[in-house]
Amino acid sequence: MYTSLAVICLGLEKTGKFSKDDLHRIFFSADITLAEIDAETDNYEEIEQRLLIQMVKIEPDEDL
């Protein structure tokens, strides 16, 4: 997970569209979400449902 986030960060940073503060907020939010999953106060299915409500679609990479 952290490797994926690092790759995403490098791509986002290169675009110049996101400030360091924006990137910090994105990764802080991801870190909190992972901690909630580890603490069993949240799970992937609930997160997916909330994202669907917000019109965000997550699809698995068929190449994996």
CHARMM internal coordinates of N, CA and C (Angstrom, degrees):
IC EDIT
DIST 1 N 1 CA 1.4460
DIST 1 CA 1 C 1.5258
ANGL 1 N 1 CA 1 C 110.44
DIST 1 C 2 N 1.3333
ANGL 1 CA 1 C 2 N 115.68
DIHE 1 N 1 CA 1 C 2 N -46.71
DIST 2 N 2 CA 1.4654
ANGL 1 C 2 N 2 CA 118.48
DIHE 1 CA 1 C 2 N 2 CA -177.81
DIST 2 CA 2 C 1.5210
ANGL 2 N 2 CA 2 C 111.90
DIHE 1 C 2 N 2 CA 2 C -67.63
DIST 2 C 3 N 1.3304
ANGL 2 CA 2 C 3 N 117.20
DIHE 2 N 2 CA 2 C 3 N -32.33
DIST 3 N 3 CA 1.4617
ANGL 2 C 3 N 3 CA 120.02
DIHE 2 CA 2 C 3 N 3 CA 176.09
DIST 3 CA 3 C 1.5221
ANGL 3 N 3 CA 3 C 110.03
DIHE 2 C 3 N 3 CA 3 C -64.93
DIST 3 C 4 N 1.3210
ANGL 3 CA 3 C 4 N 116.44
DIHE 3 N 3 CA 3 C 4 N -42.60
DIST 4 N 4 CA 1.4699
ANGL 3 C 4 N 4 CA 120.64
DIHE 3 CA 3 C 4 N 4 CA 177.93
DIST 4 CA 4 C 1.5262
ANGL 4 N 4 CA 4 C 110.74
DIHE 3 C 4 N 4 CA 4 C -61.14
DIST 4 C 5 N 1.3174
ANGL 4 CA 4 C 5 N 116.20
DIHE 4 N 4 CA 4 C 5 N -44.25
DIST 5 N 5 CA 1.4668
ANGL 4 C 5 N 5 CA 119.80
DIHE 4 CA 4 C 5 N 5 CA 179.32
DIST 5 CA 5 C 1.5255
ANGL 5 N 5 CA 5 C 111.22
DIHE 4 C 5 N 5 CA 5 C -63.63
DIST 5 C 6 N 1.3206
ANGL 5 CA 5 C 6 N 117.37
DIHE 5 N 5 CA 5 C 6 N -37.58
DIST 6 N 6 CA 1.4663
ANGL 5 C 6 N 6 CA 120.54
DIHE 5 CA 5 C 6 N 6 CA 179.23
DIST 6 CA 6 C 1.5287
ANGL 6 N 6 CA 6 C 110.44
DIHE 5 C 6 N 6 CA 6 C -64.60
DIST 6 C 7 N 1.3297
ANGL 6 CA 6 C 7 N 116.95
DIHE 6 N 6 CA 6 C 7 N -42.27
DIST 7 N 7 CA 1.4636
ANGL 6 C 7 N 7 CA 120.74
DIHE 6 CA 6 C 7 N 7 CA 178.59
DIST 7 CA 7 C 1.5268
ANGL 7 N 7 CA 7 C 110.21
DIHE 6 C 7 N 7 CA 7 C -64.22
DIST 7 C 8 N 1.3194
ANGL 7 CA 7 C 8 N 116.73
DIHE 7 N 7 CA 7 C 8 N -42.94
DIST 8 N 8 CA 1.4677
ANGL 7 C 8 N 8 CA 120.57
DIHE 7 CA 7 C 8 N 8 CA 177.28
DIST 8 CA 8 C 1.5223
ANGL 8 N 8 CA 8 C 110.12
DIHE 7 C 8 N 8 CA 8 C -60.69
DIST 8 C 9 N 1.3135
ANGL 8 CA 8 C 9 N 116.40
DIHE 8 N 8 CA 8 C 9 N -44.10
DIST 9 N 9 CA 1.4666
ANGL 8 C 9 N 9 CA 121.01
DIHE 8 CA 8 C 9 N 9 CA -179.38
DIST 9 CA 9 C 1.5155
ANGL 9 N 9 CA 9 C 111.00
DIHE 8 C 9 N 9 CA 9 C -58.88
DIST 9 C 10 N 1.3240
ANGL 9 CA 9 C 10 N 116.57
DIHE 9 N 9 CA 9 C 10 N -45.53
DIST 10 N 10 CA 1.4651
ANGL 9 C 10 N 10 CA 119.95
DIHE 9 CA 9 C 10 N 10 CA 179.91
DIST 10 CA 10 C 1.5205
ANGL 10 N 10 CA 10 C 111.10
DIHE 9 C 10 N 10 CA 10 C -60.73
DIST 10 C 11 N 1.3283
ANGL 10 CA 10 C 11 N 116.60
DIHE 10 N 10 CA 10 C 11 N -41.20
DIST 11 N 11 CA 1.4581
ANGL 10 C 11 N 11 CA 120.15
DIHE 10 CA 10 C 11 N 11 CA 177.86
DIST 11 CA 11 C 1.5132
ANGL 11 N 11 CA 11 C 112.56
DIHE 10 C 11 N 11 CA 11 C -66.34
DIST 11 C 12 N 1.3223
ANGL 11 CA 11 C 12 N 117.11
DIHE 11 N 11 CA 11 C 12 N -42.31
DIST 12 N 12 CA 1.4637
ANGL 11 C 12 N 12 CA 120.94
DIHE 11 CA 11 C 12 N 12 CA 179.68
DIST 12 CA 12 C 1.5186
ANGL 12 N 12 CA 12 C 111.44
DIHE 11 C 12 N 12 CA 12 C -67.67
DIST 12 C 13 N 1.3191
ANGL 12 CA 12 C 13 N 115.66
DIHE 12 N 12 CA 12 C 13 N -38.02
DIST 13 N 13 CA 1.4639
ANGL 12 C 13 N 13 CA 120.22
DIHE 12 CA 12 C 13 N 13 CA -178.53
DIST 13 CA 13 C 1.5271
ANGL 13 N 13 CA 13 C 110.77
DIHE 12 C 13 N 13 CA 13 C -65.48
DIST 13 C 14 N 1.3322
ANGL 13 CA 13 C 14 N 116.26
DIHE 13 N 13 CA 13 C 14 N -38.29
DIST 14 N 14 CA 1.4670
ANGL 13 C 14 N 14 CA 120.22
DIHE 13 CA 13 C 14 N 14 CA -178.47
DIST 14 CA 14 C 1.5198
ANGL 14 N 14 CA 14 C 112.79
DIHE 13 C 14 N 14 CA 14 C -66.84
DIST 14 C 15 N 1.3276
ANGL 14 CA 14 C 15 N 117.52
DIHE 14 N 14 CA 14 C 15 N -28.43
DIST 15 N 15 CA 1.4653
ANGL 14 C 15 N 15 CA 119.62
DIHE 14 CA 14 C 15 N 15 CA -178.27
DIST 15 CA 15 C 1.5233
ANGL 15 N 15 CA 15 C 111.56
DIHE 14 C 15 N 15 CA 15 C -68.30
DIST 15 C 16 N 1.3272
ANGL 15 CA 15 C 16 N 115.93
DIHE 15 N 15 CA 15 C 16 N -26.25
DIST 16 N 16 CA 1.4551
ANGL 15 C 16 N 16 CA 119.66
DIHE 15 CA 15 C 16 N 16 CA -178.02
DIST 16 CA 16 C 1.5193
ANGL 16 N 16 CA 16 C 113.55
DIHE 15 C 16 N 16 CA 16 C 76.03
DIST 16 C 17 N 1.3333
ANGL 16 CA 16 C 17 N 117.30
DIHE 16 N 16 CA 16 C 17 N 4.48
DIST 17 N 17 CA 1.4631
ANGL 16 C 17 N 17 CA 121.12
DIHE 16 CA 16 C 17 N 17 CA -178.12
DIST 17 CA 17 C 1.5211
ANGL 17 N 17 CA 17 C 112.33
DIHE 16 C 17 N 17 CA 17 C -86.33
DIST 17 C 18 N 1.3214
ANGL 17 CA 17 C 18 N 116.46
DIHE 17 N 17 CA 17 C 18 N -11.87
DIST 18 N 18 CA 1.4620
ANGL 17 C 18 N 18 CA 120.58
DIHE 17 CA 17 C 18 N 18 CA -176.66
DIST 18 CA 18 C 1.5269
ANGL 18 N 18 CA 18 C 109.44
DIHE 17 C 18 N 18 CA 18 C -122.07
DIST 18 C 19 N 1.3179
ANGL 18 CA 18 C 19 N 115.10
DIHE 18 N 18 CA 18 C 19 N 133.19
DIST 19 N 19 CA 1.4617
ANGL 18 C 19 N 19 CA 119.17
DIHE 18 CA 18 C 19 N 19 CA 176.04
DIST 19 CA 19 C 1.5291
ANGL 19 N 19 CA 19 C 109.24
DIHE 18 C 19 N 19 CA 19 C -77.46
DIST 19 C 20 N 1.3078
ANGL 19 CA 19 C 20 N 116.41
DIHE 19 N 19 CA 19 C 20 N 166.50
DIST 20 N 20 CA 1.4633
ANGL 19 C 20 N 20 CA 119.96
DIHE 19 CA 19 C 20 N 20 CA 176.05
DIST 20 CA 20 C 1.5249
ANGL 20 N 20 CA 20 C 110.74
DIHE 19 C 20 N 20 CA 20 C -60.36
DIST 20 C 21 N 1.3344
ANGL 20 CA 20 C 21 N 116.86
DIHE 20 N 20 CA 20 C 21 N -35.30
DIST 21 N 21 CA 1.4679
ANGL 20 C 21 N 21 CA 120.49
DIHE 20 CA 20 C 21 N 21 CA 177.11
DIST 21 CA 21 C 1.5256
ANGL 21 N 21 CA 21 C 111.38
DIHE 20 C 21 N 21 CA 21 C -64.53
DIST 21 C 22 N 1.3436
ANGL 21 CA 21 C 22 N 116.96
DIHE 21 N 21 CA 21 C 22 N -41.22
DIST 22 N 22 CA 1.4659
ANGL 21 C 22 N 22 CA 120.36
DIHE 21 CA 21 C 22 N 22 CA 177.16
DIST 22 CA 22 C 1.5224
ANGL 22 N 22 CA 22 C 110.48
DIHE 21 C 22 N 22 CA 22 C -60.79
DIST 22 C 23 N 1.3123
ANGL 22 CA 22 C 23 N 116.72
DIHE 22 N 22 CA 22 C 23 N -46.62
DIST 23 N 23 CA 1.4663
ANGL 22 C 23 N 23 CA 120.85
DIHE 22 CA 22 C 23 N 23 CA 179.66
DIST 23 CA 23 C 1.5226
ANGL 23 N 23 CA 23 C 111.07
DIHE 22 C 23 N 23 CA 23 C -63.09
DIST 23 C 24 N 1.3203
ANGL 23 CA 23 C 24 N 116.21
DIHE 23 N 23 CA 23 C 24 N -39.09
DIST 24 N 24 CA 1.4679
ANGL 23 C 24 N 24 CA 119.84
DIHE 23 CA 23 C 24 N 24 CA 178.16
DIST 24 CA 24 C 1.5294
ANGL 24 N 24 CA 24 C 110.08
DIHE 23 C 24 N 24 CA 24 C -61.08
DIST 24 C 25 N 1.3352
ANGL 24 CA 24 C 25 N 117.35
DIHE 24 N 24 CA 24 C 25 N -44.40
DIST 25 N 25 CA 1.4676
ANGL 24 C 25 N 25 CA 120.90
DIHE 24 CA 24 C 25 N 25 CA 179.51
DIST 25 CA 25 C 1.5257
ANGL 25 N 25 CA 25 C 111.46
DIHE 24 C 25 N 25 CA 25 C -63.73
DIST 25 C 26 N 1.3231
ANGL 25 CA 25 C 26 N 117.03
DIHE 25 N 25 CA 25 C 26 N -41.37
DIST 26 N 26 CA 1.4678
ANGL 25 C 26 N 26 CA 120.66
DIHE 25 CA 25 C 26 N 26 CA 179.58
DIST 26 CA 26 C 1.5208
ANGL 26 N 26 CA 26 C 110.62
DIHE 25 C 26 N 26 CA 26 C -60.33
DIST 26 C 27 N 1.3318
ANGL 26 CA 26 C 27 N 116.52
DIHE 26 N 26 CA 26 C 27 N -48.05
DIST 27 N 27 CA 1.4531
ANGL 26 C 27 N 27 CA 119.85
DIHE 26 CA 26 C 27 N 27 CA -175.95
DIST 27 CA 27 C 1.5224
ANGL 27 N 27 CA 27 C 112.50
DIHE 26 C 27 N 27 CA 27 C -76.81
DIST 27 C 28 N 1.3074
ANGL 27 CA 27 C 28 N 117.14
DIHE 27 N 27 CA 27 C 28 N -28.54
DIST 28 N 28 CA 1.4631
ANGL 27 C 28 N 28 CA 120.03
DIHE 27 CA 27 C 28 N 28 CA 174.46
DIST 28 CA 28 C 1.5231
ANGL 28 N 28 CA 28 C 109.53
DIHE 27 C 28 N 28 CA 28 C -65.49
DIST 28 C 29 N 1.3307
ANGL 28 CA 28 C 29 N 116.30
DIHE 28 N 28 CA 28 C 29 N -42.41
DIST 29 N 29 CA 1.4555
ANGL 28 C 29 N 29 CA 121.01
DIHE 28 CA 28 C 29 N 29 CA 177.79
DIST 29 CA 29 C 1.5286
ANGL 29 N 29 CA 29 C 111.02
DIHE 28 C 29 N 29 CA 29 C -62.13
DIST 29 C 30 N 1.3293
ANGL 29 CA 29 C 30 N 117.35
DIHE 29 N 29 CA 29 C 30 N -42.74
DIST 30 N 30 CA 1.4649
ANGL 29 C 30 N 30 CA 120.93
DIHE 29 CA 29 C 30 N 30 CA 177.90
DIST 30 CA 30 C 1.5211
ANGL 30 N 30 CA 30 C 110.72
DIHE 29 C 30 N 30 CA 30 C -63.37
DIST 30 C 31 N 1.3184
ANGL 30 CA 30 C 31 N 116.48
DIHE 30 N 30 CA 30 C 31 N -40.38
DIST 31 N 31 CA 1.4644
ANGL 30 C 31 N 31 CA 120.89
DIHE 30 CA 30 C 31 N 31 CA 179.78
DIST 31 CA 31 C 1.5300
ANGL 31 N 31 CA 31 C 111.17
DIHE 30 C 31 N 31 CA 31 C -64.13
DIST 31 C 32 N 1.3178
ANGL 31 CA 31 C 32 N 116.54
DIHE 31 N 31 CA 31 C 32 N -41.80
DIST 32 N 32 CA 1.4670
ANGL 31 C 32 N 32 CA 120.86
DIHE 31 CA 31 C 32 N 32 CA 177.92
DIST 32 CA 32 C 1.5278
ANGL 32 N 32 CA 32 C 110.00
DIHE 31 C 32 N 32 CA 32 C -63.95
DIST 32 C 33 N 1.3247
ANGL 32 CA 32 C 33 N 116.96
DIHE 32 N 32 CA 32 C 33 N -42.74
DIST 33 N 33 CA 1.4591
ANGL 32 C 33 N 33 CA 120.68
DIHE 32 CA 32 C 33 N 33 CA 179.46
DIST 33 CA 33 C 1.5165
ANGL 33 N 33 CA 33 C 111.20
DIHE 32 C 33 N 33 CA 33 C -60.55
DIST 33 C 34 N 1.3383
ANGL 33 CA 33 C 34 N 117.19
DIHE 33 N 33 CA 33 C 34 N -44.24
DIST 34 N 34 CA 1.4672
ANGL 33 C 34 N 34 CA 120.51
DIHE 33 CA 33 C 34 N 34 CA 178.37
DIST 34 CA 34 C 1.5302
ANGL 34 N 34 CA 34 C 110.87
DIHE 33 C 34 N 34 CA 34 C -62.93
DIST 34 C 35 N 1.3204
ANGL 34 CA 34 C 35 N 116.88
DIHE 34 N 34 CA 34 C 35 N -38.82
DIST 35 N 35 CA 1.4680
ANGL 34 C 35 N 35 CA 120.36
DIHE 34 CA 34 C 35 N 35 CA 178.42
DIST 35 CA 35 C 1.5288
ANGL 35 N 35 CA 35 C 110.65
DIHE 34 C 35 N 35 CA 35 C -64.95
DIST 35 C 36 N 1.3350
ANGL 35 CA 35 C 36 N 117.29
DIHE 35 N 35 CA 35 C 36 N -39.22
DIST 36 N 36 CA 1.4641
ANGL 35 C 36 N 36 CA 120.75
DIHE 35 CA 35 C 36 N 36 CA 178.40
DIST 36 CA 36 C 1.5282
ANGL 36 N 36 CA 36 C 110.92
DIHE 35 C 36 N 36 CA 36 C -65.43
DIST 36 C 37 N 1.3172
ANGL 36 CA 36 C 37 N 117.02
DIHE 36 N 36 CA 36 C 37 N -37.77
DIST 37 N 37 CA 1.4658
ANGL 36 C 37 N 37 CA 120.67
DIHE 36 CA 36 C 37 N 37 CA 177.29
DIST 37 CA 37 C 1.5251
ANGL 37 N 37 CA 37 C 109.57
DIHE 36 C 37 N 37 CA 37 C -66.18
DIST 37 C 38 N 1.3333
ANGL 37 CA 37 C 38 N 116.88
DIHE 37 N 37 CA 37 C 38 N -45.09
DIST 38 N 38 CA 1.4719
ANGL 37 C 38 N 38 CA 120.67
DIHE 37 CA 37 C 38 N 38 CA 178.33
DIST 38 CA 38 C 1.5261
ANGL 38 N 38 CA 38 C 111.75
DIHE 37 C 38 N 38 CA 38 C -60.61
DIST 38 C 39 N 1.3314
ANGL 38 CA 38 C 39 N 116.35
DIHE 38 N 38 CA 38 C 39 N -36.96
DIST 39 N 39 CA 1.4703
ANGL 38 C 39 N 39 CA 121.05
DIHE 38 CA 38 C 39 N 39 CA -179.57
DIST 39 CA 39 C 1.5280
ANGL 39 N 39 CA 39 C 111.60
DIHE 38 C 39 N 39 CA 39 C -82.20
DIST 39 C 40 N 1.3277
ANGL 39 CA 39 C 40 N 116.10
DIHE 39 N 39 CA 39 C 40 N -1.07
DIST 40 N 40 CA 1.4614
ANGL 39 C 40 N 40 CA 123.11
DIHE 39 CA 39 C 40 N 40 CA -179.86
DIST 40 CA 40 C 1.5303
ANGL 40 N 40 CA 40 C 113.14
DIHE 39 C 40 N 40 CA 40 C 61.26
DIST 40 C 41 N 1.3300
ANGL 40 CA 40 C 41 N 116.05
DIHE 40 N 40 CA 40 C 41 N 29.45
DIST 41 N 41 CA 1.4554
ANGL 40 C 41 N 41 CA 120.17
DIHE 40 CA 40 C 41 N 41 CA 173.46
DIST 41 CA 41 C 1.5249
ANGL 41 N 41 CA 41 C 110.85
DIHE 40 C 41 N 41 CA 41 C -95.46
DIST 41 C 42 N 1.3291
ANGL 41 CA 41 C 42 N 116.22
DIHE 41 N 41 CA 41 C 42 N -5.54
DIST 42 N 42 CA 1.4548
ANGL 41 C 42 N 42 CA 122.68
DIHE 41 CA 41 C 42 N 42 CA 178.29
DIST 42 CA 42 C 1.5225
ANGL 42 N 42 CA 42 C 107.29
DIHE 41 C 42 N 42 CA 42 C -151.69
DIST 42 C 43 N 1.3251
ANGL 42 CA 42 C 43 N 117.21
DIHE 42 N 42 CA 42 C 43 N 162.80
DIST 43 N 43 CA 1.4554
ANGL 42 C 43 N 43 CA 119.73
DIHE 42 CA 42 C 43 N 43 CA 176.30
DIST 43 CA 43 C 1.5232
ANGL 43 N 43 CA 43 C 109.39
DIHE 42 C 43 N 43 CA 43 C -145.73
DIST 43 C 44 N 1.3290
ANGL 43 CA 43 C 44 N 115.42
DIHE 43 N 43 CA 43 C 44 N 166.69
DIST 44 N 44 CA 1.4594
ANGL 43 C 44 N 44 CA 120.31
DIHE 43 CA 43 C 44 N 44 CA -175.32
DIST 44 CA 44 C 1.5239
ANGL 44 N 44 CA 44 C 112.90
DIHE 43 C 44 N 44 CA 44 C -61.01
DIST 44 C 45 N 1.3163
ANGL 44 CA 44 C 45 N 117.36
DIHE 44 N 44 CA 44 C 45 N -36.90
DIST 45 N 45 CA 1.4587
ANGL 44 C 45 N 45 CA 120.26
DIHE 44 CA 44 C 45 N 45 CA -178.93
DIST 45 CA 45 C 1.5302
ANGL 45 N 45 CA 45 C 111.52
DIHE 44 C 45 N 45 CA 45 C -64.98
DIST 45 C 46 N 1.3316
ANGL 45 CA 45 C 46 N 116.76
DIHE 45 N 45 CA 45 C 46 N -42.59
DIST 46 N 46 CA 1.4686
ANGL 45 C 46 N 46 CA 120.03
DIHE 45 CA 45 C 46 N 46 CA 178.25
DIST 46 CA 46 C 1.5213
ANGL 46 N 46 CA 46 C 111.17
DIHE 45 C 46 N 46 CA 46 C -66.20
DIST 46 C 47 N 1.3223
ANGL 46 CA 46 C 47 N 116.05
DIHE 46 N 46 CA 46 C 47 N -39.54
DIST 47 N 47 CA 1.4655
ANGL 46 C 47 N 47 CA 120.05
DIHE 46 CA 46 C 47 N 47 CA 178.07
DIST 47 CA 47 C 1.5277
ANGL 47 N 47 CA 47 C 109.75
DIHE 46 C 47 N 47 CA 47 C -63.12
DIST 47 C 48 N 1.3355
ANGL 47 CA 47 C 48 N 116.22
DIHE 47 N 47 CA 47 C 48 N -44.89
DIST 48 N 48 CA 1.4559
ANGL 47 C 48 N 48 CA 120.15
DIHE 47 CA 47 C 48 N 48 CA 178.87
DIST 48 CA 48 C 1.5252
ANGL 48 N 48 CA 48 C 111.24
DIHE 47 C 48 N 48 CA 48 C -59.84
DIST 48 C 49 N 1.3243
ANGL 48 CA 48 C 49 N 117.65
DIHE 48 N 48 CA 48 C 49 N -42.03
DIST 49 N 49 CA 1.4631
ANGL 48 C 49 N 49 CA 121.08
DIHE 48 CA 48 C 49 N 49 CA 178.54
DIST 49 CA 49 C 1.5288
ANGL 49 N 49 CA 49 C 111.60
DIHE 48 C 49 N 49 CA 49 C -62.05
DIST 49 C 50 N 1.3366
ANGL 49 CA 49 C 50 N 116.75
DIHE 49 N 49 CA 49 C 50 N -42.96
DIST 50 N 50 CA 1.4732
ANGL 49 C 50 N 50 CA 119.92
DIHE 49 CA 49 C 50 N 50 CA 178.48
DIST 50 CA 50 C 1.5274
ANGL 50 N 50 CA 50 C 110.72
DIHE 49 C 50 N 50 CA 50 C -63.70
DIST 50 C 51 N 1.3391
ANGL 50 CA 50 C 51 N 116.68
DIHE 50 N 50 CA 50 C 51 N -39.84
DIST 51 N 51 CA 1.4682
ANGL 50 C 51 N 51 CA 119.94
DIHE 50 CA 50 C 51 N 51 CA 179.06
DIST 51 CA 51 C 1.5283
ANGL 51 N 51 CA 51 C 110.93
DIHE 50 C 51 N 51 CA 51 C -66.70
DIST 51 C 52 N 1.3352
ANGL 51 CA 51 C 52 N 117.02
DIHE 51 N 51 CA 51 C 52 N -38.37
DIST 52 N 52 CA 1.4647
ANGL 51 C 52 N 52 CA 120.25
DIHE 51 CA 51 C 52 N 52 CA 177.26
DIST 52 CA 52 C 1.5232
ANGL 52 N 52 CA 52 C 110.95
DIHE 51 C 52 N 52 CA 52 C -62.81
DIST 52 C 53 N 1.3147
ANGL 52 CA 52 C 53 N 116.68
DIHE 52 N 52 CA 52 C 53 N -39.97
DIST 53 N 53 CA 1.4593
ANGL 52 C 53 N 53 CA 120.83
DIHE 52 CA 52 C 53 N 53 CA 177.09
DIST 53 CA 53 C 1.5235
ANGL 53 N 53 CA 53 C 110.47
DIHE 52 C 53 N 53 CA 53 C -61.71
DIST 53 C 54 N 1.3419
ANGL 53 CA 53 C 54 N 116.13
DIHE 53 N 53 CA 53 C 54 N -35.64
DIST 54 N 54 CA 1.4600
ANGL 53 C 54 N 54 CA 121.25
DIHE 53 CA 53 C 54 N 54 CA 179.98
DIST 54 CA 54 C 1.5280
ANGL 54 N 54 CA 54 C 111.87
DIHE 53 C 54 N 54 CA 54 C -85.49
DIST 54 C 55 N 1.3505
ANGL 54 CA 54 C 55 N 116.54
DIHE 54 N 54 CA 54 C 55 N 6.61
DIST 55 N 55 CA 1.4642
ANGL 54 C 55 N 55 CA 123.05
DIHE 54 CA 54 C 55 N 55 CA 178.45
DIST 55 CA 55 C 1.5278
ANGL 55 N 55 CA 55 C 113.22
DIHE 54 C 55 N 55 CA 55 C 68.75
DIST 55 C 56 N 1.3246
ANGL 55 CA 55 C 56 N 117.20
DIHE 55 N 55 CA 55 C 56 N 33.16
DIST 56 N 56 CA 1.4561
ANGL 55 C 56 N 56 CA 122.29
DIHE 55 CA 55 C 56 N 56 CA 175.26
DIST 56 CA 56 C 1.5132
ANGL 56 N 56 CA 56 C 106.36
DIHE 55 C 56 N 56 CA 56 C -106.73
DIST 56 C 57 N 1.3266
ANGL 56 CA 56 C 57 N 116.82
DIHE 56 N 56 CA 56 C 57 N 129.61
DIST 57 N 57 CA 1.4634
ANGL 56 C 57 N 57 CA 119.98
DIHE 56 CA 56 C 57 N 57 CA -177.59
DIST 57 CA 57 C 1.5237
ANGL 57 N 57 CA 57 C 109.15
DIHE 56 C 57 N 57 CA 57 C -113.41
DIST 57 C 58 N 1.3289
ANGL 57 CA 57 C 58 N 115.72
DIHE 57 N 57 CA 57 C 58 N 131.38
DIST 58 N 58 CA 1.4476
ANGL 57 C 58 N 58 CA 122.28
DIHE 57 CA 57 C 58 N 58 CA 177.03
DIST 58 CA 58 C 1.5264
ANGL 58 N 58 CA 58 C 107.36
DIHE 57 C 58 N 58 CA 58 C -113.84
DIST 58 C 59 N 1.3270
ANGL 58 CA 58 C 59 N 116.27
DIHE 58 N 58 CA 58 C 59 N 126.51
DIST 59 N 59 CA 1.4487
ANGL 58 C 59 N 59 CA 120.17
DIHE 58 CA 58 C 59 N 59 CA 178.34
DIST 59 CA 59 C 1.5152
ANGL 59 N 59 CA 59 C 109.47
DIHE 58 C 59 N 59 CA 59 C -125.58
DIST 59 C 60 N 1.3304
ANGL 59 CA 59 C 60 N 116.74
DIHE 59 N 59 CA 59 C 60 N 140.30
DIST 60 N 60 CA 1.4653
ANGL 59 C 60 N 60 CA 119.06
DIHE 59 CA 59 C 60 N 60 CA 177.94
DIST 60 CA 60 C 1.5297
ANGL 60 N 60 CA 60 C 110.76
DIHE 59 C 60 N 60 CA 60 C -68.37
DIST 60 C 61 N 1.3113
ANGL 60 CA 60 C 61 N 115.79
DIHE 60 N 60 CA 60 C 61 N 149.78
DIST 61 N 61 CA 1.4544
ANGL 60 C 61 N 61 CA 121.76
DIHE 60 CA 60 C 61 N 61 CA 176.49
DIST 61 CA 61 C 1.5194
ANGL 61 N 61 CA 61 C 107.39
DIHE 60 C 61 N 61 CA 61 C -79.49
DIST 61 C 62 N 1.3147
ANGL 61 CA 61 C 62 N 117.38
DIHE 61 N 61 CA 61 C 62 N 119.09
DIST 62 N 62 CA 1.4560
ANGL 61 C 62 N 62 CA 121.56
DIHE 61 CA 61 C 62 N 62 CA -176.97
DIST 62 CA 62 C 1.5249
ANGL 62 N 62 CA 62 C 112.32
DIHE 61 C 62 N 62 CA 62 C -68.62
DIST 62 C 63 N 1.3307
ANGL 62 CA 62 C 63 N 117.81
DIHE 62 N 62 CA 62 C 63 N -17.50
DIST 63 N 63 CA 1.4639
ANGL 62 C 63 N 63 CA 121.67
DIHE 62 CA 62 C 63 N 63 CA 179.90
DIST 63 CA 63 C 1.5165
ANGL 63 N 63 CA 63 C 112.66
DIHE 62 C 63 N 63 CA 63 C -78.86
DIST 63 C 64 N 1.3361
ANGL 63 CA 63 C 64 N 117.25
DIHE 63 N 63 CA 63 C 64 N -12.19
DIST 64 N 64 CA 1.4685
ANGL 63 C 64 N 64 CA 120.02
DIHE 63 CA 63 C 64 N 64 CA -177.57
DIST 64 CA 64 C 1.4895
ANGL 64 N 64 CA 64 C 112.79
DIHE 63 C 64 N 64 CA 64 C -85.61
END
COOR INIT
IC SEED 1 N 1 CA 1 C
IC BUILD
